[in-house]
């Protein structure tokens, strides 16, 4: 009888990445509260002890999974294709048409849980800083290209994120809220703070 071929042992960095990838999927699909050593182990068909080898504290796994999830989603929000106005329009569309709802829920979830976890609160602050850097860089590129008009790109960045956060508060609402003052709020703020013509960020929307 032939002995089964032993499974190849993964390198530590590969295993850690695999764990984080699975945990980040749980975060986006079900929420950070659902991330446990056993839940991740079950999805990977390994023992919980293997997960705890890489993440002895579940709190550290939750924080790392949050960072992994938002980093991946950030690349979708901040596309590098096209000019600054086109890139901003895609970001606004993704935020306001439901494409980024899982990300919005994750941020709400993390901000709530961050009240009770210093580790998660620290990661939240780090990820918010990265988002601000990316948004400010986009705004500065628009100013340099003559597409945006603002004397304070950082202040414009803050206004836009306040608008996005305010819009995202309603992501868990059971009823669809179609009032234009709400559905166009993010685009209106972006256009106002960057000196764009009203409606310019929505022209390509069906």
Long-range contacts (C-beta under 8 A, 24 or more apart in sequence): 12-54, 15-50, 15-54, 16-54, 18-44, 19-44, 19-51, 19-54, 19-55, 19-61, 20-64, 20-65, 20-68, 21-68, 23-61, 23-62, 23-64, 23-65, 23-68, 24-65, 24-66, 24-68, 24-69, 24-72, 25-69, 26-65, 27-62, 27-65, 27-66, 27-69, 27-106, 27-109, 28-69, 28-73, 28-102, 28-103, 28-106, 29-102, 31-105, 31-106, 31-109, 32-62, 32-65, 32-66, 32-106, 32-109, 32-110, 32-113, 32-120, 33-109, 33-113, 35-61, 35-62, 35-65, 37-61, 59-117, 59-119, 59-120, 60-119, 62-113, 62-117, 62-119, 62-120, 63-117, 63-119, 63-120, 63-122, 63-123, 64-123, 66-106, 66-110, 66-120, 66-123, 66-124, 66-127, 67-123, 67-126, 67-127, 69-103, 69-106, 70-103, 70-106, 70-107, 70-127, 71-127, 71-130, 73-100, 73-102, 73-103, 73-106, 74-130, 74-131, 74-134, 76-100, 77-103, 78-134, 78-135, 78-138, 83-142, 83-145, 83-147, 84-138, 84-139, 84-141, 84-142, 84-145, 84-147, 84-148, 85-142, 85-147, 85-148, 85-196, 85-200, 85-201, 87-138, 88-138, 88-142, 88-190, 88-194, 88-201, 89-200, 89-201, 89-202, 89-203, 89-204, 91-138, 92-186, 92-187, 92-190, 92-201, 92-202, 93-205, 95-164, 95-167, 95-168, 95-186, 96-167, 96-183, 96-184, 96-186, 96-187, 97-205, 101-171, 104-168, 104-171, 105-171, 105-172, 107-165, 107-168, 108-168, 108-169, 108-171, 108-172, 131-161, 132-157, 132-158, 132-161, 135-160, 135-161, 139-194, 142-194, 147-196, 148-194, 148-195, 148-196, 149-194, 149-195, 150-193, 150-194, 150-195, 155-193, 156-193, 156-194, 159-189, 159-193, 160-186, 160-189, 160-190, 160-193, 162-189, 163-189, 163-190
